[in-house]
């Protein structure tokens, strides 16, 4: 019974850590796209 509880807690903790890491990577990607869009708009405007 104790092994099952540790397994479930480990799966939940691992899932949460993975979720946080993936969210941080997605936010970083969005920031890169926004900076690229800003740079292209500045080049387009005389």
FIMI-761274 format. One record per residue (C-alpha): residue in three letters; chain; x, y negated, z; residue number from 1. Coordinates in steps of 0.2 Angstrom, whole numbers, plus 5000, padded with zeros to 4 digits. Layout:
[r ALA; A; [X; Y; Z]; NUM]
...
! end
This chain:
[r UNK; A; [5000; 5000; 5000]; 1]
[r UNK; A; [5014; 4988; 5004]; 2]
[r UNK; A; [5023; 4991; 4987]; 3]
[r UNK; A; [5007; 4987; 4978]; 4]
[r UNK; A; [5005; 4970; 4988]; 5]
[r UNK; A; [5023; 4966; 4984]; 6]
[r UNK; A; [5020; 4970; 4965]; 7]
[r UNK; A; [5004; 4959; 4964]; 8]
[r UNK; A; [5013; 4945; 4973]; 9]
[r UNK; A; [5028; 4946; 4962]; 10]
[r UNK; A; [5017; 4947; 4946]; 11]
[r UNK; A; [5008; 4931; 4952]; 12]
[r UNK; A; [5023; 4922; 4957]; 13]
[r UNK; A; [5032; 4927; 4940]; 14]
[r UNK; A; [5017; 4921; 4930]; 15]
[r UNK; A; [5016; 4904; 4939]; 16]
[r UNK; A; [5035; 4901; 4936]; 17]
[r UNK; A; [5034; 4906; 4918]; 18]
[r UNK; A; [5019; 4895; 4916]; 19]
[r UNK; A; [5028; 4880; 4923]; 20]
[r UNK; A; [5043; 4883; 4912]; 21]
[r UNK; A; [5033; 4884; 4896]; 22]
[r UNK; A; [5023; 4869; 4901]; 23]
[r UNK; A; [5039; 4859; 4903]; 24]
[r UNK; A; [5046; 4865; 4886]; 25]
[r UNK; A; [5029; 4860; 4878]; 26]
[r UNK; A; [5030; 4842; 4885]; 27]
[r UNK; A; [5048; 4841; 4879]; 28]
[r UNK; A; [5043; 4846; 4862]; 29]
[r UNK; A; [5029; 4833; 4862]; 30]
[r UNK; A; [5041; 4819; 4867]; 31]
[r UNK; A; [5053; 4824; 4853]; 32]
[r UNK; A; [5038; 4823; 4840]; 33]
[r UNK; A; [5033; 4806; 4847]; 34]
[r UNK; A; [5050; 4798; 4846]; 35]
[r UNK; A; [5052; 4805; 4828]; 36]
[r UNK; A; [5035; 4797; 4823]; 37]
[r UNK; A; [5040; 4780; 4831]; 38]
[r UNK; A; [5057; 4781; 4822]; 39]
[r UNK; A; [5048; 4784; 4805]; 40]
[r UNK; A; [5035; 4770; 4808]; 41]
[r UNK; A; [5050; 4758; 4812]; 42]
[r UNK; A; [5058; 4763; 4795]; 43]
[r UNK; A; [5042; 4761; 4786]; 44]
[r UNK; A; [5039; 4743; 4793]; 45]
[r UNK; A; [5050; 4730; 4784]; 46]
! end
